Amino acid sequence: MTEKKNAHTSVRSANAHAKATTTKAKETTAKAKDTAGEAETTAKTAVASAATTAAHTAHIAADKAYVAAEKAVATGRTVAAEAPKKAAAAAGSAWMALKARKVQAAVAGAGAAAAGATAVVLRRRAARRRRPLARLTGGRLGV
């Protein structure tokens, strides 16, 4: 009979242990569900926040791109308006230089002639004056 009693006690002990383990498992499962629920809420909040931030960033980027495009268009218009003026000024300068080439050539020729005449005059003045006897003898007598 003691064997029956021990077997019965072992079964009861095993049942109690199984109930305790089941209770702990249920508690752990409940905690896991709560944690999962909190994680889900946090994830939803993070996704919503990220989406809002991304939309805001995209809006700001679009605004900056629009402003840059406007500036580029304005600069293009300015360049397009000034280009013909610059071309006309360059053409006018070229035409003036072309018209003035005759005057420049005349001035250069006159300058060369004046320089030549000046050289002749200075050479004659710088030449040593000789007396008639020195001229007749080629400079040997009567310096």
ZIQUI-V915797 format. One record per backbone hydrogen bond with DSSP energy under -1.0 kcal/mol. CO is the residue of the C=O (numbers start at 1). NH is the residue of the N-H. Records with the same first field share a line. If there is no record, write none. Layout:
CO: NH ; NH
This chain:
1: 5
2: 6
3: 7
4: 8
5: 9
6: 10
7: 11
8: 12
9: 13
10: 14
11: 15
12: 16
13: 17
14: 18
15: 19
16: 20
17: 21
18: 22
19: 23
20: 24
21: 25
22: 26
23: 27
24: 28
25: 29
26: 30
27: 31
28: 32
29: 33
30: 34
31: 35
32: 36
33: 37
34: 38
35: 39
36: 40
37: 41
38: 42
39: 43
40: 44
41: 45
42: 46
43: 47
44: 48
45: 49
46: 50
47: 51
48: 52
49: 53
50: 54
51: 55
52: 56
53: 57
54: 58
55: 59
56: 60
57: 61
58: 62
59: 63
60: 64
61: 65
62: 66
63: 67
64: 68
65: 69
66: 70
67: 71
68: 72
69: 73
70: 74
71: 75
72: 76
73: 77
74: 78
75: 79
76: 80
77: 81
78: 82
79: 83
82: 86
83: 87
84: 88
85: 89
86: 90
87: 91
88: 92
89: 93
90: 94
91: 95
92: 96
93: 97
94: 98
95: 99
96: 100
100: 104
101: 105
102: 106
103: 107
104: 108
105: 109
106: 110
107: 111
108: 112
109: 113
110: 114
111: 115
112: 116
113: 117
114: 118
115: 119
116: 120
117: 121
118: 122
119: 123
120: 124
121: 125
122: 126
123: 127
131: 135
132: 136
133: 137
134: 139
